[in-house]
Amino acid sequence: VNLTGCFFGLRAAAEVMVAQAREGRRGGRIVNIASQAAKSGFPHAQAYTSSKHGLVGLVRSAAIELGPHGIT
Protein backbone atom coordinates (compact mmCIF):
# COMPACT_ATOMS: atom_id res chain seq x y z
CA VAL A 1 0.00 0.00 0.00
CA ASN A 2 2.83 2.43 0.81
CA LEU A 3 4.22 2.31 -2.71
CA THR A 4 1.46 1.00 -4.97
CA GLY A 5 -1.13 3.37 -3.50
CA CYS A 6 1.12 6.34 -4.28
CA PHE A 7 1.83 4.95 -7.75
CA PHE A 8 -1.86 4.69 -8.66
CA GLY A 9 -2.64 8.09 -7.15
CA LEU A 10 0.25 9.71 -8.99
CA ARG A 11 -0.78 8.09 -12.25
CA ALA A 12 -4.41 9.23 -11.93
CA ALA A 13 -3.42 12.80 -11.06
CA ALA A 14 -0.81 12.94 -13.83
CA GLU A 15 -3.32 11.85 -16.49
CA VAL A 16 -5.65 14.73 -15.58
CA MET A 17 -2.84 17.27 -15.28
CA VAL A 18 -1.22 16.30 -18.60
CA ALA A 19 -4.61 16.64 -20.31
CA GLN A 20 -5.05 20.07 -18.74
CA ALA A 21 -1.57 21.11 -19.86
CA ARG A 22 -2.47 20.16 -23.45
CA GLU A 23 -5.43 22.56 -23.20
CA GLY A 24 -3.08 25.35 -22.22
CA ARG A 25 -3.76 25.29 -18.49
CA ARG A 26 -0.96 25.15 -15.95
CA GLY A 27 0.39 21.75 -15.03
CA GLY A 28 0.37 21.50 -11.25
CA ARG A 29 2.07 19.77 -8.36
CA ILE A 30 1.87 16.22 -7.11
CA VAL A 31 2.98 15.74 -3.51
CA ASN A 32 3.90 12.38 -1.98
CA ILE A 33 5.24 12.10 1.55
CA ALA A 34 7.69 9.42 2.60
CA SER A 35 9.40 9.29 6.01
CA GLN A 36 12.86 9.11 7.51
CA ALA A 37 12.81 5.47 6.43
CA ALA A 38 13.30 6.74 2.86
CA LYS A 39 16.81 7.85 3.83
CA SER A 40 17.97 5.17 6.26
CA GLY A 41 17.29 1.63 7.28
CA PHE A 42 15.70 0.50 10.53
CA PRO A 43 15.85 -2.90 12.20
CA HIS A 44 12.81 -5.13 11.70
CA ALA A 45 11.35 -2.73 9.11
CA GLN A 46 12.68 -4.08 5.83
CA ALA A 47 9.36 -4.01 3.98
CA TYR A 48 8.45 -0.53 5.21
CA THR A 49 11.90 0.88 4.49
CA SER A 50 11.90 -0.69 1.02
CA SER A 51 8.54 0.85 0.20
CA LYS A 52 9.71 4.31 1.29
CA HIS A 53 12.94 4.03 -0.71
CA GLY A 54 10.82 2.96 -3.68
CA LEU A 55 8.57 5.98 -3.23
CA VAL A 56 11.54 8.33 -3.53
CA GLY A 57 12.59 6.61 -6.76
CA LEU A 58 9.05 6.76 -8.11
CA VAL A 59 8.74 10.47 -7.43
CA ARG A 60 12.15 11.29 -8.91
CA SER A 61 11.35 9.40 -12.11
CA ALA A 62 7.89 10.95 -12.36
CA ALA A 63 9.39 14.44 -11.93
CA ILE A 64 11.66 13.87 -14.92
CA GLU A 65 8.83 12.49 -17.04
CA LEU A 66 6.16 15.04 -16.06
CA GLY A 67 8.37 18.16 -15.87
CA PRO A 68 7.96 19.04 -19.55
CA HIS A 69 4.19 19.25 -18.93
CA GLY A 70 4.66 21.81 -16.17
CA ILE A 71 3.98 19.26 -13.46
CA THR A 72 6.36 19.28 -10.51
VONUMI-428449 format. One line per field, with one value per residue: chain; x, y, z of N, C-alpha, C, O, CB in turn. Coordinates in pm, whole numbers. Glycine has a CB too. Layout:
N
cadena	[A|...]
n_x	[X|...]
n_y	[Y|...]
n_z	[Z|...]
ca_x	[X|...]
ca_y	[Y|...]
ca_z	[Z|...]
c_x	[X|...]
c_y	[Y|...]
c_z	[Z|...]
o_x	[X|...]
o_y	[Y|...]
o_z	[Z|...]
cb_x	[X|...]
cb_y	[Y|...]
cb_z	[Z|...]
//
This chain:
72
cadena	[A|A|A|A|A|A|A|A|A|A|A|A|A|A|A|A|A|A|A|A|A|A|A|A|A|A|A|A|A|A|A|A|A|A|A|A|A|A|A|A|A|A|A|A|A|A|A|A|A|A|A|A|A|A|A|A|A|A|A|A|A|A|A|A|A|A|A|A|A|A|A|A]
n_x	[83|198|366|243|-9|56|168|-56|-221|-58|-39|-309|-358|-162|-250|-480|-368|-180|-351|-485|-272|-226|-441|-366|-372|-218|24|76|112|227|220|390|445|708|905|1142|1245|1288|1539|1715|1792|1605|1597|1414|1226|1218|1041|881|1078|1185|962|941|1187|1146|936|1061|1225|1024|896|1106|1158|909|902|1096|977|728|786|825|560|488|440|522]
n_y	[-119|124|195|114|235|508|511|454|671|887|834|863|1134|1255|1192|1354|1608|1627|1623|1864|2041|2015|2154|2405|2496|2549|2315|2169|2043|1749|1586|1366|1196|1065|914|926|680|660|747|611|289|71|-147|-451|-354|-396|-426|-195|8|-47|13|287|382|306|478|727|690|651|903|1072|977|1024|1302|1375|1277|1410|1679|1831|1887|2080|1994|1949]
n_z	[0|72|-141|-388|-367|-376|-630|-800|-734|-813|-1086|-1169|-1106|-1268|-1528|-1555|-1515|-1725|-1944|-1896|-1927|-2199|-2294|-2250|-1991|-1669|-1544|-1264|-926|-773|-474|-269|33|212|460|731|693|426|385|549|693|913|1193|1171|993|720|496|512|499|247|85|123|27|-238|-302|-311|-537|-731|-731|-810|-1072|-1190|-1176|-1365|-1597|-1605|-1585|-1831|-1892|-1721|-1468|-1140]
ca_x	[0|283|422|146|-113|112|183|-186|-264|25|-78|-441|-342|-81|-332|-565|-284|-122|-461|-505|-157|-247|-543|-308|-376|-96|39|37|207|187|298|390|524|769|940|1286|1281|1330|1681|1797|1729|1570|1585|1281|1135|1268|936|845|1190|1190|854|971|1294|1082|857|1154|1259|905|874|1215|1135|789|939|1166|883|616|837|796|419|466|398|636]
ca_y	[0|243|231|100|337|634|495|469|809|971|809|923|1280|1294|1185|1473|1727|1630|1664|2007|2111|2016|2256|2535|2529|2515|2175|2150|1977|1622|1574|1238|1210|942|929|911|547|674|785|517|163|50|-290|-513|-273|-408|-401|-53|88|-69|85|431|403|296|598|833|661|676|1047|1129|940|1095|1444|1387|1249|1504|1816|1904|1925|2181|1926|1928]
ca_z	[0|81|-271|-497|-350|-428|-775|-866|-715|-899|-1225|-1193|-1106|-1383|-1649|-1558|-1528|-1860|-2031|-1874|-1986|-2345|-2320|-2222|-1849|-1595|-1503|-1125|-836|-711|-351|-198|155|260|601|751|643|286|383|626|728|1053|1220|1170|911|583|398|521|449|102|20|129|-71|-368|-323|-353|-676|-811|-743|-891|-1211|-1236|-1193|-1492|-1704|-1606|-1587|-1955|-1893|-1617|-1346|-1051]
c_x	[87|332|317|34|-67|128|50|-241|-189|-17|-212|-431|-266|-163|-418|-480|-220|-230|-488|-394|-171|-348|-492|-316|-247|-95|-10|147|145|279|279|483|576|792|1091|1335|1322|1478|1770|1719|1699|1557|1438|1180|1175|1161|897|954|1202|1082|881|1087|1236|1000|945|1194|1143|886|982|1195|1014|819|1008|1067|775|660|806|650|387|420|522|595]
c_y	[126|288|222|202|471|627|519|611|906|956|874|1075|1327|1291|1310|1597|1738|1674|1813|2089|2119|2123|2396|2580|2488|2369|2151|2082|1849|1604|1435|1253|1073|957|920|776|552|706|688|390|155|-100|-334|-434|-279|-375|-254|35|73|10|235|468|400|420|714|812|688|824|1114|1099|1014|1242|1466|1372|1358|1651|1892|1948|2031|2122|1900|1843]
c_z	[0|-55|-382|-487|-405|-579|-846|-850|-804|-1045|-1258|-1200|-1229|-1512|-1664|-1583|-1667|-1960|-2017|-1937|-2138|-2384|-2287|-2077|-1782|-1555|-1362|-1045|-781|-591|-292|-78|196|411|612|699|496|275|458|654|878|1077|1222|1088|764|480|396|462|298|30|18|36|-213|-401|-369|-499|-771|-836|-827|-1040|-1268|-1260|-1326|-1609|-1717|-1612|-1714|-1970|-1789|-1486|-1262|-934]
o_x	[54|339|305|-14|-143|104|44|-302|-248|-29|-227|-490|-302|-147|-427|-517|-209|-202|-511|-419|-132|-343|-567|-271|-175|-200|-126|260|27|401|166|587|500|706|1160|1452|1383|1535|1890|1597|1761|1510|1351|1060|1166|1188|882|926|1227|1108|847|1084|1272|996|906|1197|1163|862|953|1214|1017|767|983|1074|735|578|765|619|270|367|617|677]
o_y	[224|408|315|251|540|726|596|664|996|1054|935|1138|1429|1380|1366|1682|1848|1753|1881|2195|2219|2176|2494|2689|2402|2308|2116|2067|1845|1606|1392|1317|978|1008|907|760|457|695|683|385|225|-172|-261|-445|-179|-302|-195|126|171|68|303|574|482|462|790|908|741|866|1204|1187|1060|1301|1566|1446|1393|1738|2008|2035|2068|2194|1836|1814]
o_z	[-66|-82|-462|-589|-473|-649|-942|-943|-864|-1117|-1365|-1288|-1289|-1596|-1773|-1664|-1720|-2050|-2117|-1994|-2198|-2495|-2297|-2043|-1833|-1533|-1342|-1091|-747|-605|-267|-89|213|481|510|664|446|166|433|641|958|989|1269|1111|693|384|288|383|228|-75|-79|-26|-297|-516|-458|-576|-880|-949|-907|-1124|-1382|-1354|-1394|-1707|-1828|-1642|-1707|-2050|-1771|-1401|-1309|-847]
cb_x	[-94|401|539|88|-151|248|236|-285|-246|173|-86|-540|-270|40|-421|-643|-174|-65|-589|-514|-25|-295|-668|-374|-495|-83|183|-89|247|196|258|435|439|904|869|1321|1164|1247|1697|1844|1818|1438|1652|1230|1133|1320|813|819|1322|1176|721|1004|1406|993|782|1281|1304|782|869|1351|1116|675|1030|1278|818|532|983|834|333|366|322|692]
cb_y	[0|216|140|-41|352|664|354|367|850|937|658|881|1326|1201|1061|1488|1725|1490|1584|2037|2041|1878|2227|2636|2463|2603|2133|2069|2072|1500|1683|1119|1274|911|821|926|450|781|921|581|47|124|-325|-529|-127|-547|-488|-13|45|-218|57|473|295|174|637|834|518|617|1111|1075|789|1081|1491|1282|1115|1483|1815|1818|1802|2281|1793|2062]
cb_z	[122|171|-304|-498|-203|-362|-809|-809|-570|-882|-1252|-1084|-979|-1397|-1646|-1426|-1422|-1899|-2000|-1725|-1947|-2394|-2239|-2305|-1781|-1472|-1514|-1118|-720|-812|-249|-291|269|184|691|901|662|217|441|757|687|1090|1353|1312|960|560|429|668|517|70|90|273|-56|-373|-195|-262|-689|-743|-604|-844|-1224|-1133|-1078|-1503|-1682|-1484|-1566|-2072|-1871|-1664|-1376|-1001]
//
